[in-house]
Amino acid sequence: MFKPTHKKKTSINIIPMIDVIFFLLVFFMLFTSFRSNPYGMEMQLPKAVTVTEQKQENFIININENGEFFHEGENLPMSKITELAQQKHQENNSMVVIINADSNTKYSAIVTVMDGVREVGIYNLALAAEKKDS
């Protein structure tokens, strides 16, 4: 029998590789455009030099510049937030309530949150701030 003289050339199909690279490019472009806050709220925290990171399990309350209260991204009335904080405090009494308030938030909204959580017996409070460059 005769052997064919030309061998079949192997070729690399780059179309799928281009598709993958394009997909990764779009993914990173979209991913970097999202806000760093997991709940999508834009907060301008005040800056302080003595900021320390909290190591304990926390209950975070966000207050936007309009004085609206949020917990885990959900807009809730203060009564519901204090109820949730009390339940969480019963599970873990070393919990710290962290108040993330926008720098333009009225002081009365911060006092309302502090008063609400103290009424249910939680005294471990912290005010969130961003680290100021010294």
C-alpha positions as CSV (number, residue, x, y, z in Angstrom):
1,M,0.0,0.0,0.0
2,F,1.0,3.5,-0.6
3,K,1.6,5.9,2.3
4,P,0.4,9.5,1.9
5,T,3.3,11.9,1.6
6,H,1.7,14.8,3.2
7,K,1.0,14.8,6.9
8,K,-2.1,16.4,8.4
9,K,-1.0,19.6,10.1
10,T,-2.2,20.3,13.6
11,S,-3.7,23.7,14.1
12,I,-4.7,25.6,17.2
13,N,-8.1,27.1,17.1
14,I,-7.9,30.5,18.8
15,I,-11.5,31.5,18.5
16,P,-12.5,29.9,21.9
17,M,-9.5,31.5,23.6
18,I,-10.5,34.9,22.3
19,D,-14.0,34.3,23.6
20,V,-12.7,33.5,27.1
21,I,-10.4,36.5,27.1
22,F,-13.2,38.8,26.0
23,F,-15.4,37.3,28.8
24,L,-12.7,37.9,31.4
25,L,-12.2,41.5,30.2
26,V,-16.0,42.2,30.5
27,F,-16.2,40.5,33.9
28,F,-13.3,42.6,35.4
29,M,-14.7,45.8,33.9
30,L,-18.1,45.2,35.5
31,F,-16.7,43.9,38.8
32,T,-14.5,47.0,39.3
33,S,-17.4,49.4,38.7
34,F,-19.4,48.1,41.7
35,R,-19.2,49.9,45.0
36,S,-17.0,48.4,47.7
37,N,-19.9,48.3,50.1
38,P,-21.6,44.9,49.8
39,Y,-25.0,46.5,50.1
40,G,-24.5,49.1,47.4
41,M,-24.9,52.1,49.7
42,E,-22.6,54.9,49.1
43,M,-21.4,56.1,52.4
44,Q,-18.9,58.9,53.1
45,L,-17.6,57.9,56.6
46,P,-15.9,60.5,58.6
47,K,-12.1,60.2,58.9
48,A,-10.1,59.7,62.1
49,V,-6.5,59.0,63.0
50,T,-7.3,56.6,65.9
51,V,-9.5,54.1,63.9
52,T,-9.1,50.5,65.1
53,E,-10.6,47.4,63.5
54,Q,-13.2,45.5,65.5
55,K,-12.4,41.8,65.9
56,Q,-15.7,40.6,67.5
57,E,-18.9,39.5,65.8
58,N,-20.7,42.7,64.9
59,F,-24.2,44.0,64.3
60,I,-23.9,46.8,61.7
61,I,-26.4,49.6,61.4
62,N,-26.0,52.0,58.4
63,I,-27.5,55.5,58.4
64,N,-27.6,57.4,55.1
65,E,-27.4,61.2,54.9
66,N,-31.2,61.4,54.9
67,G,-31.4,59.7,58.3
68,E,-32.8,56.4,57.0
69,F,-31.7,53.2,58.9
70,F,-30.4,50.1,57.2
71,H,-29.4,46.7,58.4
72,E,-27.9,44.2,55.9
73,G,-28.9,46.4,53.0
74,E,-32.6,46.6,54.0
75,N,-34.3,49.9,54.9
76,L,-35.9,49.2,58.3
77,P,-37.6,51.2,61.0
78,M,-35.7,51.7,64.2
79,S,-38.1,49.5,66.1
80,K,-37.3,46.5,63.8
81,I,-33.6,47.2,64.0
82,T,-33.6,47.2,67.8
83,E,-35.6,44.0,67.8
84,L,-33.1,42.3,65.6
85,A,-30.2,43.6,67.6
86,Q,-31.8,42.3,70.8
87,Q,-32.2,38.8,69.3
88,K,-28.6,38.8,68.1
89,H,-27.4,40.1,71.5
90,Q,-29.2,37.2,73.3
91,E,-27.2,34.8,71.0
92,N,-23.9,36.5,71.6
93,N,-23.6,39.0,74.5
94,S,-20.1,40.1,73.4
95,M,-21.5,41.5,70.2
96,V,-20.6,45.1,69.2
97,V,-23.1,47.3,67.5
98,I,-21.3,49.3,64.8
99,I,-22.9,52.5,63.6
100,N,-21.9,53.4,60.0
101,A,-23.2,56.9,59.6
102,D,-22.6,59.1,56.5
103,S,-20.6,62.2,57.4
104,N,-23.6,64.3,56.4
105,T,-26.0,62.5,58.7
106,K,-27.7,64.6,61.3
107,Y,-26.5,63.9,64.8
108,S,-30.0,63.2,66.0
109,A,-30.2,60.1,63.8
110,I,-27.0,58.7,65.4
111,V,-28.4,59.4,68.9
112,T,-31.7,57.7,68.0
113,V,-29.7,54.5,67.1
114,M,-27.6,54.7,70.2
115,D,-30.6,55.2,72.4
116,G,-32.6,52.4,70.7
117,V,-29.9,49.8,71.2
118,R,-29.2,50.9,74.8
119,E,-32.9,50.5,75.6
120,V,-32.7,46.8,74.8
121,G,-29.5,46.4,76.9
122,I,-26.7,46.7,74.4
123,Y,-23.9,48.9,75.6
124,N,-21.1,47.8,73.3
125,L,-21.2,50.5,70.6
126,A,-18.8,51.7,68.0
127,L,-18.9,54.5,65.5
128,A,-17.4,53.6,62.1
129,A,-14.8,55.9,60.5
130,E,-12.2,55.6,57.8
131,K,-8.5,55.7,58.6
132,K,-7.1,59.2,58.2
133,D,-3.7,59.6,56.7
134,S,-1.5,61.0,59.4
